[in-house]
Amino acid sequence: MQGDHHRLRPARALVVLLAALALVGVSCGAKTSELIAASQPDEPESSAPGVTAEEVKVGFIIIDQTRLQATLGFESPDSGDVEGQIETLAEYVNSRGGIGGRDMVPVIRVYDALTDSAVNEEKLCRAFTEDDQVFAVVMLGMFQENARPCYASQETLMLDQTLFPVDTAAAAELSPYLYQPSLPEYGALLAGLADALETEEFLTDDSLLGIIGIDNAQNRRVYADQLLPRLEALGAEPVDVQWIDPTSNATLQAGQNQAVLSFKENDVDKIVVVGGSRLLAFLLTITVPQEYFPAFAVTTFDNAEFVASGTPEAMVGAVGVSVLPGSDISGDQLEFPFDDGEAECRDVLAEGGHDFAARENARQATLYCDAAFLLAMAFEGADGDEITAEVFQQNVAQIGQIQNASNYLANHRTGSFAGAAAYRPIRFDPDCTCFELTGDVREFPR
């Protein structure tokens, strides 16, 4: 797993055995068997759940989008046997030393995306942490505010691959239990988006800009601190800002209906989406039937390829930034695989009988690869050491820059909880009804 990037491990203290049992003597009242047991080196203890001397239990969430796609009228590329892919990744990790010398034991649960709610994500959290008692969970499709605090309260490490934005302040509240291997810090992403809006000339002097976002403290903070100052510097102060409550389907629907009505009344012709969480996909189910077609500024967090293929008429004029090529662009724009990280993931899965016709078919698999490989990498060479979230946080910060399976560039460093370090600007092309890359790889502004 990209062994050239591994680093030295902290030395463990030497265990000194006192073998002179006769000097302790039966005169002290100790039984010989007790003395022998006391003389043996203690097996490393760990306060982390799901960890024994032989194994580490890791939860994997598989998202079933069948009913959600039927509801939205979209169709995602076939992902193949996802459960089998996870099993293959675990076998590969274990063949190379596992997690700190222990076997990775995958615990798989399937989650219906259509029934996503705060209640159901809480139930899933409790199932993993209380019933399964896993050490870590590889998270996909978890869009509710209560999910991450639930896992943190149970001292369960989250390898969060959900397109759910997190900024530095929000991550600090969940430390050391939250890490996003393949995604960027959300403030950095919006800073990159603002740069792309300038270079792609998305905003003109007569643009009437609207903002729509998922309503929470973090998104309001990142918008006010990161995005708005950059928009104002471009001379593009929004004329309408709408915040949507995603707690339930009812609040989501009502908020979007109100937002679209307000945008139309204010003649908004350009919209920036803040907060991801499938907001754009749901919004288009309202704008398209009303034949309201503003130009959108999007990111990977808005499922760019998904909305482009499902409602291409709504993406005319759209620009944005791509972090995950498998989720944003058509496969023929980049060689598959396009770097060593993607090649390793594809080859490992192919050995297990899992082949992919194109990059978009492997978009979930690459996220599982990044999470599983990073977990093993963080504890490589640490046989017998403690396996805890704190140790993971310390070790992963020393990995540095690597090639991931899912994104353009990863950089795991001190003080960061997010692995993605770069993006590429994209623009919607009506001829291919897809987003196309329009620039080279750029590192996120800091």
TORBA-915465 format. One line per 2 residues: number of its first residue (from 0); their letters; for each residue x, y, z of C-alpha. Coordinates in steps of 0.25 Angstrom, whole numbers, plus 5000, padded with zeros to 4 digits. Example, Ala and Ser with C-alpha at 12.3 -4.5 7.8 and 13.67 -1.06 7.14 Angstrom:
! residues 2
0) AS) 5049 4982 5031; 5055 4996 5029 $
//
This chain:
! residues 446
0) MQ) 5000 5000 5000; 5009 5011 4995 $
2) GD) 5020 5006 5005; 5030 5017 5000 $
4) HH) 5022 5027 5008; 5022 5020 5021 $
6) RL) 5029 5026 5033; 5036 5022 5046 $
8) RP) 5028 5017 5057; 5030 5022 5072 $
10) AR) 5038 5012 5079; 5031 5003 5089 $
12) AL) 5037 5002 5104; 5045 4990 5106 $
14) VV) 5038 4980 5116; 5048 4975 5126 $
16) LL) 5045 4962 5132; 5049 4958 5146 $
18) AA) 5052 4943 5146; 5057 4941 5160 $
20) LA) 5045 4935 5165; 5053 4929 5177 $
22) LV) 5056 4942 5182; 5041 4946 5182 $
24) GV) 5039 4933 5190; 5027 4926 5195 $
26) SC) 5030 4933 5208; 5023 4945 5202 $
28) GA) 5010 4936 5201; 5010 4936 5186 $
30) KT) 5006 4924 5178; 5016 4919 5168 $
32) SE) 5006 4919 5157; 5003 4934 5160 $
34) LI) 5017 4938 5160; 5019 4931 5147 $
36) AA) 5007 4939 5141; 5012 4952 5147 $
38) SQ) 5026 4950 5140; 5020 4949 5126 $
40) PD) 5019 4961 5118; 5006 4968 5118 $
42) EP) 4998 4967 5105; 4996 4981 5100 $
44) ES) 4983 4987 5105; 4974 4996 5097 $
46) SA) 4962 5004 5102; 4957 5005 5088 $
48) PG) 4945 4996 5084; 4946 4985 5074 $
50) VT) 4961 4982 5076; 4967 4969 5081 $
52) AE) 4980 4963 5081; 4976 4956 5068 $
54) EV) 4966 4965 5060; 4961 4979 5058 $
56) KV) 4946 4980 5054; 4943 4991 5044 $
58) GF) 4929 4995 5040; 4926 4998 5025 $
60) II) 4913 5005 5021; 4908 5001 5007 $
62) ID) 4897 5011 5002; 4886 5005 4994 $
64) QT) 4881 5016 4985; 4871 5007 4977 $
66) RL) 4858 5014 4983; 4864 5028 4983 $
68) QA) 4868 5027 4969; 4854 5023 4965 $
70) TL) 4849 5035 4973; 4858 5045 4967 $
72) GF) 4857 5039 4953; 4872 5037 4952 $
74) ES) 4881 5024 4950; 4895 5022 4955 $
76) PD) 4905 5013 4949; 4906 4999 4953 $
78) SG) 4915 4997 4965; 4916 4982 4964 $
80) DV) 4917 4973 4976; 4920 4984 4987 $
82) EG) 4920 4974 4998; 4930 4965 4991 $
84) QI) 4939 4977 4988; 4940 4980 5003 $
86) ET) 4943 4966 5006; 4954 4966 4996 $
88) LA) 4960 4978 5001; 4960 4972 5015 $
90) EY) 4967 4960 5010; 4978 4969 5003 $
92) VN) 4980 4977 5016; 4981 4965 5024 $
94) SR) 4991 4958 5014; 5000 4970 5016 $
96) GG) 5000 4971 5032; 4986 4975 5034 $
98) IG) 4984 4987 5044; 4996 4987 5054 $
100) GR) 4998 4972 5052; 4983 4969 5054 $
102) DM) 4973 4964 5044; 4963 4974 5039 $
104) VP) 4949 4968 5041; 4939 4975 5032 $
106) VI) 4925 4977 5038; 4916 4981 5027 $
108) RV) 4902 4988 5028; 4893 4993 5016 $
110) YD) 4886 5006 5018; 4874 5010 5009 $
112) AL) 4877 5024 5004; 4862 5027 5002 $
114) TD) 4859 5026 5017; 4871 5034 5021 $
116) SA) 4867 5042 5034; 4873 5046 5047 $
118) VN) 4866 5035 5054; 4871 5024 5044 $
120) EE) 4885 5029 5044; 4885 5029 5060 $
122) KL) 4880 5014 5059; 4891 5011 5049 $
124) CR) 4901 5017 5059; 4896 5009 5070 $
126) AF) 4896 4996 5063; 4911 4998 5059 $
128) TE) 4915 5003 5072; 4907 4996 5082 $
130) DD) 4903 4983 5075; 4915 4981 5066 $
132) QV) 4925 4989 5075; 4934 4992 5064 $
134) FA) 4947 5000 5065; 4944 5009 5052 $
136) VV) 4933 5011 5042; 4936 5014 5027 $
138) ML) 4924 5024 5025; 4916 5026 5012 $
140) GM) 4903 5033 5011; 4902 5039 5025 $
142) FQ) 4896 5053 5023; 4889 5056 5036 $
144) EN) 4895 5065 5047; 4894 5055 5058 $
146) AR) 4902 5044 5052; 4916 5048 5054 $
148) PC) 4914 5052 5069; 4907 5039 5071 $
150) YA) 4920 5031 5067; 4929 5041 5074 $
152) SQ) 4921 5039 5087; 4924 5024 5086 $
154) ET) 4939 5026 5083; 4938 5020 5069 $
156) LM) 4947 5025 5059; 4940 5030 5046 $
158) LD) 4947 5029 5033; 4936 5038 5026 $
160) QT) 4935 5037 5011; 4921 5043 5011 $
162) LF) 4920 5056 5002; 4916 5063 5015 $
164) PV) 4924 5076 5017; 4932 5078 5030 $
166) DT) 4941 5090 5033; 4952 5091 5043 $
168) AA) 4944 5096 5054; 4934 5085 5053 $
170) AA) 4944 5074 5052; 4951 5079 5064 $
172) EL) 4939 5077 5072; 4939 5062 5068 $
174) SP) 4954 5060 5069; 4961 5050 5069 $
176) YL) 4949 5041 5064; 4947 5048 5050 $
178) YQ) 4956 5047 5038; 4952 5049 5023 $
180) PS) 4962 5041 5015; 4958 5045 5001 $
182) LP) 4951 5059 5003; 4955 5073 5006 $
184) EY) 4953 5082 5017; 4940 5090 5013 $
186) GA) 4945 5104 5015; 4957 5101 5006 $
188) LL) 4947 5095 4996; 4939 5107 4995 $
190) AG) 4951 5116 4994; 4955 5107 4982 $
192) LA) 4941 5109 4976; 4942 5124 4977 $
194) DA) 4956 5123 4970; 4949 5114 4959 $
196) LE) 4937 5124 4957; 4947 5135 4954 $
198) TE) 4956 5127 4944; 4944 5121 4937 $
200) EF) 4937 5135 4937; 4924 5130 4943 $
202) LT) 4920 5143 4948; 4918 5155 4940 $
204) DD) 4914 5170 4943; 4900 5167 4941 $
206) SL) 4899 5154 4948; 4888 5153 4959 $
208) LG) 4894 5143 4969; 4887 5134 4978 $
210) II) 4892 5125 4989; 4885 5112 4994 $
212) GI) 4890 5104 5005; 4888 5093 5016 $
214) DN) 4884 5101 5028; 4894 5098 5040 $
216) AQ) 4904 5106 5048; 4916 5101 5040 $
218) NR) 4911 5104 5026; 4907 5118 5031 $
220) RV) 4920 5120 5037; 4928 5115 5024 $
222) YA) 4919 5123 5015; 4921 5136 5023 $
224) DQ) 4936 5134 5026; 4941 5127 5013 $
226) LL) 4932 5129 5001; 4925 5142 5003 $
228) PR) 4937 5150 5005; 4943 5144 4992 $
230) LE) 4930 5147 4984; 4930 5161 4989 $
232) AL) 4944 5163 4984; 4939 5158 4971 $
234) GA) 4928 5169 4971; 4917 5158 4972 $
236) EP) 4910 5160 4985; 4898 5151 4985 $
238) VD) 4884 5157 4984; 4877 5145 4990 $
240) VQ) 4881 5135 5001; 4873 5123 5004 $
242) WI) 4876 5113 5015; 4869 5099 5015 $
244) DP) 4865 5090 5027; 4869 5076 5023 $
246) TS) 4863 5069 5035; 4852 5062 5028 $
248) NA) 4847 5061 5014; 4835 5070 5018 $
250) TL) 4845 5081 5022; 4854 5079 5011 $
252) QA) 4843 5080 5001; 4836 5092 5007 $
254) GQ) 4850 5100 5008; 4853 5097 4993 $
256) NQ) 4840 5101 4989; 4841 5114 4996 $
258) AV) 4855 5116 4991; 4851 5114 4976 $
260) LS) 4840 5124 4978; 4849 5134 4984 $
262) FK) 4860 5132 4973; 4850 5134 4962 $
264) EN) 4844 5147 4968; 4858 5152 4969 $
266) DV) 4862 5148 4955; 4873 5140 4960 $
268) DK) 4881 5134 4948; 4893 5129 4955 $
270) IV) 4893 5120 4968; 4904 5115 4977 $
272) VV) 4900 5102 4985; 4906 5101 4999 $
274) GG) 4906 5089 5008; 4905 5077 4998 $
276) SR) 4897 5066 5004; 4889 5064 4991 $
278) LL) 4883 5077 4992; 4885 5080 4977 $
280) AF) 4879 5067 4972; 4866 5069 4980 $
282) LL) 4866 5084 4976; 4866 5080 4961 $
284) TI) 4853 5072 4963; 4846 5086 4966 $
286) TV) 4854 5095 4956; 4853 5086 4944 $
288) PQ) 4838 5084 4944; 4836 5099 4945 $
290) EY) 4846 5101 4934; 4854 5110 4943 $
292) FP) 4869 5109 4938; 4879 5117 4945 $
294) AF) 4894 5114 4943; 4899 5106 4955 $
296) AV) 4913 5106 4962; 4916 5092 4967 $
298) TT) 4926 5084 4974; 4928 5069 4976 $
300) FD) 4919 5070 4988; 4907 5073 4979 $
302) NA) 4909 5060 4971; 4913 5067 4958 $
304) EF) 4913 5055 4949; 4900 5050 4955 $
306) VA) 4892 5063 4952; 4899 5065 4938 $
308) SG) 4894 5051 4933; 4881 5052 4940 $
310) TP) 4877 5066 4936; 4886 5071 4926 $
312) EA) 4877 5083 4922; 4878 5088 4936 $
314) MV) 4894 5088 4935; 4895 5098 4923 $
316) GA) 4905 5109 4927; 4910 5101 4940 $
318) VG) 4924 5102 4945; 4931 5097 4957 $
320) VS) 4942 5088 4964; 4945 5074 4963 $
322) VL) 4951 5066 4975; 4947 5052 4971 $
324) PG) 4948 5049 4956; 4940 5037 4957 $
326) SD) 4928 5045 4963; 4930 5057 4953 $
328) IS) 4934 5054 4939; 4933 5045 4928 $
330) GD) 4942 5033 4928; 4949 5036 4915 $
332) QL) 4955 5049 4920; 4966 5042 4929 $
334) EF) 4972 5029 4926; 4967 5018 4935 $
336) PF) 4975 5017 4944; 4981 5030 4944 $
338) DD) 4991 5029 4955; 4997 5018 4964 $
340) GE) 4987 5019 4975; 4975 5017 4966 $
342) AE) 4983 5005 4959; 4986 4998 4972 $
344) CR) 4971 4999 4976; 4967 4994 4962 $
346) DV) 4977 4983 4962; 4974 4978 4976 $
348) LA) 4959 4977 4973; 4962 4970 4960 $
350) EG) 4970 4959 4967; 4957 4957 4975 $
352) GH) 4949 4956 4962; 4943 4970 4962 $
354) DF) 4945 4977 4949; 4940 4991 4945 $
356) AA) 4936 4995 4931; 4939 5010 4934 $
358) RE) 4944 5019 4946; 4929 5023 4949 $
360) NA) 4926 5008 4952; 4937 5008 4962 $
362) RQ) 4934 5021 4969; 4929 5014 4982 $
364) AT) 4940 5004 4982; 4951 5014 4981 $
366) LY) 4946 5021 4994; 4946 5008 5001 $
368) CD) 4960 5006 4996; 4965 5019 5001 $
370) AA) 4959 5017 5015; 4964 5002 5017 $
372) FL) 4978 5005 5011; 4980 5018 5020 $
374) LA) 4975 5010 5033; 4985 4999 5030 $
376) MA) 4996 5009 5026; 4994 5017 5039 $
378) FE) 4997 5005 5048; 5008 4998 5039 $
380) GA) 5019 4993 5047; 5012 4995 5060 $
382) DG) 5010 4981 5063; 5006 4980 5078 $
384) DE) 5004 4995 5079; 4991 5001 5084 $
386) IT) 4980 5002 5073; 4973 5015 5077 $
388) AE) 4967 5027 5070; 4977 5035 5077 $
390) VF) 4989 5027 5071; 4982 5027 5057 $
392) QQ) 4982 5042 5058; 4996 5043 5062 $
394) NV) 5001 5033 5052; 4993 5038 5040 $
396) AQ) 4998 5052 5041; 5012 5047 5038 $
398) IG) 5008 5040 5025; 5009 5052 5016 $
400) QI) 5006 5053 5001; 5001 5040 4994 $
402) QN) 4993 5036 4982; 4979 5032 4986 $
404) AS) 4970 5023 4978; 4959 5033 4977 $
406) NY) 4964 5047 4976; 4975 5055 4969 $
408) LA) 4985 5057 4981; 4984 5054 4996 $
410) NH) 4993 5060 5007; 4992 5055 5021 $
412) RT) 4998 5065 5030; 4998 5070 5045 $
414) GS) 4986 5078 5048; 4977 5073 5037 $
416) FA) 4966 5063 5037; 4964 5063 5022 $
418) GA) 4972 5056 5012; 4969 5063 4998 $
420) AA) 4979 5073 4995; 4975 5078 4981 $
422) YR) 4964 5080 4971; 4962 5082 4956 $
424) PI) 4952 5093 4950; 4941 5087 4942 $
426) RF) 4931 5093 4932; 4918 5086 4927 $
428) DP) 4919 5083 4912; 4905 5081 4905 $
430) DC) 4911 5073 4894; 4915 5061 4903 $
432) TC) 4904 5065 4914; 4916 5064 4924 $
434) FE) 4925 5072 4932; 4939 5074 4925 $
436) LT) 4952 5077 4932; 4957 5091 4928 $
438) GD) 4970 5093 4936; 4981 5086 4942 $
440) VR) 4982 5081 4956; 4982 5092 4967 $
442) EF) 4984 5091 4981; 4974 5097 4990 $
444) PR) 4976 5111 4996; 4979 5111 5011 $
//
